[in-house]
Amino acid sequence: MASLLSDPVAQFRLDNKVALVTGASSGLGARFARVLHAAGASVVISARRKDRLDALATDLPGAVVIVCDLADSAQRENLIAQTIEQRGRIDVLVNNAGLGYSYGIEHETLEQFREVMEINTTAVWHLAKLAGVHMVQQGNGSIVNVASMLGLVGSTPVKQANYCASKGAVISLTRELALQWARKGVRVNALCPGWFLTEMTAEMDTDEGSRRFIAQNSPIPRLGEEHELDGALLFLASNASSFMTGQELVIDGGWTAR
């Protein structure tokens, strides 16, 4: 206790920890990898676009690049196996990769819904299962599932039933996995961003109607900025949240408080 009082920031450090980040080729995933690396973690970065991963790795000395299409279960299994083979362990898993389609359900196809559920939900379940077994064996670990505030509330007038359904499932999955592993040293929490500027929301920052929608409906009347998730990510990934599991941490400018 005395050491924590003398240096309370130390509990946010990730020295000697191995952190795997999916969807790391751009946007929030790339930022997450940079933040975890800055906190001392040895990072493993994964996505489909190798050129972008390689470019990111040049800024993260020691980073391991593993190309993976999360729609393929065999590639998911290889991702976890290669991470353990090359780094010896997994201490932090950040399930960040995701996608969504913005259509009214009348125009949304079954194939699109299945694709979103596969990436946003099934892949999260599968990677958590694979990494979690390893974490249970080593007696500790932290899984951070990147869900969304749209797993808690509807998104209309931005119509995307596929995305809302998948993120709601991730939040429920997070709670159940947390309960199953709470006495085995493995914590599972969900990070739920609101409207942040990413590849998926790029038009919201340039379209006047979208900007007005955010300004009129968000208590903090703007999109979130990447760095505003840094503290929440480090909190969930590190020992700073050692007594927290099965929770969703919502960073949404107050959107869901209304």
N, C-alpha and C positions, 0 to 999 in steps of 0.2 A: 504493500500500500504506500509506504514512504517513497519508494522509487517512482511510482506513478504520480505522486504529488509533486516530486521534484522535476519530473519531465513528462507531463501528461500527454504531450504530442507523440511520445515514443510508442504508445500502444497502437498508433495508426501506421507504424512502419511495417514493411513486409520483407525485411531482410531475410535471406536464405529461404524464401518461399517461392514456389513455382506457381505461376498464374497462367491459365489458358483462357484466351479471349476469342470467341467466335464472332464472325461478321466484322473482322478487324481491318478490312481493306479501305474503309472510309468512315466518315461521320463519327457517330458516338463510339463505335467500336475502336476506331483508330485512337480517339481521345482516351478511352478507357485503358488501352494498352500503354499509352504514354504515361498516364497517371500512375498505373501500377508499377511501371518501370522506375519512375521517379521516386516512388516510395520504397524501392529496394528489391522488388520482385524480379525473378528471372521469368521473362514472359515468353509464352508460346502464342503466336498469332496465326489465326486461321481464317480463310475465306476462299472464294472461288478464283479471285483475280490475283494471280501470282505476281504480276508486275507491280501492283499496288502494295502488296505485302512486302516485296523486296525493297521497295522505296521506303516504306515505313521502318523496316528493319535496319536500314542504314543509320537511322536516328536512335536506335535502341540497341546499343552494344550487347552482344550475347543473345539476342532474340532468336528464337527458332521459328522458321516459317514452315507451315504445313498446309498445303492446298487441300481443301475439302469442300465437296458439294453436299450440304447437309440433307438434301433430298434423297441421298443414297445411304442406306443403312450400313452397308459395308464400309463406306468411306468414314462414317461416324465412328465405327469400331476401330478403324485404322488410326483415326485422329487421336483417340485416347491411348491406344497401344503405342503409337509413335511418341507421344508426349512422355509417357512413362519410360519408354526405352531410351529416349534422348536426355531426359532430365531426372529420371529416377523416381519421381513422385508427382503428385498433383495436390497442391494445397488450396488453390482457389480456382473455381470454374466460373467464368462469366458467360452465361448463355445469352448472347446479345443479338445474334443474327435473326433477321425477321423480314417480312414483306407483307404487303396488303394491297387490295384493290378497292378503289372508290367508285362503286356503282350502287344504284338502288338494287334491292334484291331481285326485282323483276328482270334485271339485265345481268346479274351475277350468274356465272355458270357453275355447275357442279364441279367441273375440273378445277376452276379457280379456287373454290372453297376448299377442295381437297389439298391443293398445292399449299395454300396458306396454313392449313392445319398441320400439314406434314412438317413444314419448316418451323412454324411458330410454336407448335405444341408437341407433336410427336418427337421431333428432334431434341427438344428441351428435355422431355421425359427420358429419351434414350441416352443422351449424354450425361444427364444427372445420374441415371442408373449405373452406367459404366464407370464414371468417375467416382460415384458414391461408394460403390463396392470397394474400390481402392482406398478411398478416404477412411472407410470404416476399418479396414485392415490396419491402416497406419494410426488410427485412433483420433484423427482430427481432420478438419477441412471446412471450407466455407463455399457454398454454392450461391451465386447471385444470379437469379433469373430476371432478365430484363423484360418486364411485362409492360404495362402502360396504364395510365389513368383510365383509358378506354376499356380496360378490363373491369372497371368499377362502375362506369356510367356509359350511356349511349353516346354515339358520336354525331348523329344527325343534327344539323343539315349536311355534315360530311358523311355520306352514306357508305358504310363499310362493315356490313354484318360479319363478313369473314374475319376481319381483323379483331373486332370486339369479341367475337366468340372465342377466338384463339387466345387472346390475352386474358380473358376471364378464366379460361381453363388453366392457364399458366399460374394464375394466382391461387386457384384451388389446389392445383398440383403441389405448389410450393408449401402450402399448409400441411398437406398430408405427408410429404417427404420429410418435412421438419419433425413431425410427430414420430415417424418411424425411426429416425436417426438421432433424436435428441439425446438419448442416453448412450449413444455410441460415439460422441465427440464431433458429429458432423452437423453444422448449422445450414439451414436453407432459408433464404429470404428473397423477396422480390423487390426490385427497384422499378418504380412506376413513374416514368416521366410524363409530363403533359405535352403541350405543343412546343417542341424544340425544332430548330432549323436543322434538317438532315436532307439526304437525297430524297427521301419519301415525302418531305414537306416543303421542298424548295420553292414551289409556286406560291406557297402561303406568304412568303416574305416579299414577293414581287407583285402579286395580284392585289389590286386595290380593294376588291370586295373581301378577300381573305383577311387582309390587314384590318379592315374595318370590323369584320366578324370577331377577330381576336381582341381588338381594342374595346369593343362594346361588351364582350361577354367574360373576359378574364379579369378578375380582381386586380392583378398586376397586368396592365394592359399591353402586353407584348409577348412575343415568342421567347422561350428560354434560350440562353446561350450555353454552349457546350460546357464551359468551365463551371457552370452552376450545378453540375452533377458530380463534380470531382469529390467534394466532401462526403456526399452520400455513398458513393461507390467505395471510397476508402473505409468509411465507417462499417459498411456491410462486409467487406472483404477481410478486414483486419480484426485483431483482438479487441479493438475498441467496442465492438458489438458482441462480446463474448457471452452475454446473457440474453441475447436476442435471437429468436428463431421462429419461423412460421409467420413472419410479418411482411406487410407490404409498406414500403417507404415511398410516399407519394411526393413528387417534386413537380408541382403543376401551376405555380403562381396563384394558388387559391381556387382553381377551377372547380374542384370537387367539394369545396367547403360550403358552396351555396345550396 
